């Protein structure tokens, strides 16, 4: 898939986002609603990111309504966000794994 060539500045990441599929299950801490979680593929990482320990191509979990939408050449880029690294809830799937299965369950 061709993604827009946008390089985030500072501590931001550029993500291609989507709603989680029904069969995907992740552990959500108390206080968060399952419907408010999005998954995003990391497209680019700003040069000042220090705490984010993932890589380009990883799948991450973020809160809905987090980050900034982008307009490029007068057109909004749907399904893309610039987000501060502190707003990443977790890495769901690392791009260097042979097969990525997102099927985490709640710890009792």
ABEGO torsion letter per residue (X at the ends): XBBBBBBBBEABBBBBBBBBBAABBBBBBBGBBAAABBBBBBABBBAABAABABBBGBBBBBBBGBEBBBBBGGBBBBGBBBBBAAABAEBABBAABABBBBBBBBBX
